[in-house]
Amino acid sequence: FSCDLKGTRIYSAYEPPPHSCFFSINPVHPTLDLAPTEPYHSPTKARRADINCQAFRTILCEFDKISLDEQLALIEYIDLPVSTLTYSGGKSIHALIVMDKDLERKAYDAFVRRIYRALGNEVDASNKNPSRLSRLPGALRDNGNTQDLISVRSRVSVHGLDQWLENRGVSQEVPIPMQDSFEGMLGTRMLSSRASPDTVNFLMGVYDEGTWNRRLFRACCELFKNGQDYQQVIQQCTQITGHLDAKDVSTIRSAMRTASR
């Protein structure tokens, strides 16, 4: 715009793209696609997908089958342990359960199944995956409504959430391994395989400076030969340092080809 004697003149207006009104409920890798599935995907270009999630701690619950007032009343009546409530700007409230610890994917999925069973037919069953999008508070929708933050509370204790589910008659399916435990770091399948001490130490982050590439290749070859699939290997290697770069992904792919010979 510009200002002159006739006042302010607007030449154009910025319209944010639709995706700016959303966010992934769990963090995804910011620079890499750890498992491209289509020709137009690239290992060096970030993509929102479950395999690219770097942590599993947030669960989305949405109840758009009933009115807004009924949704809020239901959440209060059952004392759903939520961290935030956001009005979508449409016909639903987005309830986010943000746990106080990261879970392994299997334990995360088990929690999702239990929560959705506890909520019954009122919950939207399409929101179960960890890279699901939720509405960004403060954004203006194309219908003129804003996506308003209704309530902010604390993170939800994993054991407190488990107790809430037990009280509602939904028992635990599996143990809840944390990522900071030995079993959580390596994965139950990894521990049951015949992994060499060298590989176990590497996955625990024990390696000499300057040996990362060589150790990564050798460990991945062993993991693939022991029956691990690509996604499992990617997940375990990511947990060593918290991230993988394009060269690391290339090394893992090379190890997969070598192990398959």
N, C-alpha and C positions, 0 to 999 in steps of 0.2 A: 504494500500500500504506500501512498505518499500523501503528504499534507501540502495544501496550497491555500490561497485566499478563500476558496470555496469550501474548504473543510477537508476532511479525510476521504480519500478516494481508494477503494479496495479494488485491486486488479485481479487477485486470485485468493483462494482460501485453501489451507492445507487440510486434506482429508486423510486421517490415518488409515492404513490398510486394515482390513477386518481382523487379521491375526494379532494386531496390537492390543486387542480387547481380551486376549486370553493368555494363560500361562500354563506350562506343564506342571502338574501337581508334584511330581518328583523330578529332581535335576537330571538332565541328559547331558551327554558329553558335548562340550561347547565347540569342538573343532573337528571331530571325527565321526564317521559312521562305522561302527564296529562290525556290522554284518550287512553289507549292501545286498539287496535282493532283486533289484531291477537294473536294466542297462543304464538308466539315467542316474542311478545312485553312484556316489563316489566315496571311497574310504577317507578322503581328506575333506569332505564336506559334511557338516553336522546335519543330522536328521532326527526328527522326533519319532522315536520308536522304542518299544519296551526294552529291546536288547541294548539300547544306548543309555538306559537309566543308570546313573552312578550311585544311587541310594534308593532304598525302599522304606519309606517311613510315613507317607501321606496317603490317605484313603478319602475318596470323594463319595459323598452320599447326596442324592438329589431326589426330590419327591414331587415331580411335576404332574402326577396323576390326580392330585388333590389341590385345593385352593391354597393361596399363600397363607391365609390365616390358619388353615388346617395344618399346613406344614409346620409353622412355628409352634402351634399347639401340640402337635405330635412330638416334636423334638424336645419340648419342655416336659411333656407328660412322661415320656420314657426315660428322661434324663440322659439323653444321648451325649456321651463324653466328646464334645467337639472342641476344636481349637479356634476356628473362625466360622462365622456365618455371613454369607454375602448374598444380597439380592441380585439376581441375574439381569435385572432390567426387563425381564419378560414375565414368565409365569412360574418361576421356581426360585427356591433358596438353595444355594450351594453350601453344604456343610462339609468342612474339612476336618478330618481327624489326623492330627500330626503327632506321631509317636515320639517319645523321648529317646529312642534308640533305633538305629538302622537294623533292619531284619534281612535275612537271606530271602531270595525270591520265593522259595517254597513256603516259608513261614509267613511271608507277606500275603501270598495268595490264599493261604489257609485262613488268615485273619479276615481277609475280604469276604471269603465265602461264609464265614461264621457271622460276620456283621450283617451281611445281606440276608442271611436266614433269619436273624433276629429281627430285622426290620420288615420282613414279610413282603406282601404284594405291593406295598405303597412305594417302595424304593425303585428307582430306575435301574434296571439290571444291566444297562449298557455301559456303565461307568466303572467297571471292575479293573481295567488294566492300569498299570502304574504310570504310563506316560499320558494319561488322560488330560484333556484340557479343562480348565476351570475359568470362570469369569474374573477378569482383573478389576478389583475395586477402583472406583473413580472414573472408569472409562465411560464415554458417551456412546450409546448404541444408535444405530440408524433409525430406530423408532422414536428417538428423542428422550428416552429414559436413561438414567445413569445407573451404573452397576455399583450399588451402595454397600459399604462394609457395615454390617449390622452389629456384630459382636466380635470381640477379640479376647480370647482366654489364653490359658497356658498350653504347653504341649501335654499330651496325654500319656500317662505312665503305661508302659506295655502290660505290666502286671495288673494295673488298675483296669485297663480295658478288658483283659482276660477275665477278671473277676466280674465285671459288668455283664459280659457274655454268659458266664457261668450262672449268674443270678437270673438271667433271662432264659435259662434252660438250653443254652447252646454250648456244649462241652468242647474242650480243646481237641483238635484233630491230631496234631503232631507237637513234639517239643518245640520250644521257641529259641533256636540258636541265634546268638548275637554275632555281628560281624567282628567284634573285638575279641571273641573267643577263638581258641585254636581250631575247633571244629568249624566254626562259622567262617573263619578265614580260608580254610582249605576246601570246605565242602564235604559232605558226608560221603559222596561217591569217591572223592580223592582219597580220603582216609582209608577206605575199604580196598583200594587198589594197591598193587605192589610198587609203590613209589620208592625210588632210591633216596637215601639220606641227603644226597646232593640236591635233588629236586625239592624235597620237603624244606630244606634250609633256604633255598632260593625263594620259594613261595612265602616263606616267613620273613623275607627281606634281608637274608644273610648272604651277602656277596661282596667281593672285593671291588674297589674302585677300578673302573676301566674294563670290567668283565661282563657288564650288563648284557650286551648283544649276544655274546657267546653263551652265557648262562641261560638267557631267555630262549634261545634256539634249542638248546639241549633239553631244557625242562619241558618245552612245548612238544618236542618230538616224543618224549616219554609219555606225556599226558595223552597225546593222540593215540599212541600205541596201546595205552592202557584202557582205551575205549571212550575217552572224553570226546565230546563233540566240540565244534568250533565255538559256539556260544559259551559253553562252560569254561573253555580255556581262556577266552577273552575276559570273562568275568573274574576268574581267579588271578590272571596276570594284572588286571586293572587294580585289584586290591593291594598289590605289592606297594605301589607308589601313589595310588589314587588317580592316575591318568596314564594313557598310552598315546604316543604320538604316531604320525604316519609311518615312520621307520619301524616302530615296534609292531604295528599291524602287518607291515610287509614281512617282517621276520617271522611272525606267527603263521602267516599264510605259507611261507616257504617251509616252515617246520611241518605243516599239515601235508604239503605235497611230498616231502621227504618221508614222512611216517607212513604214507599210503603206498609207497613203492614195495 
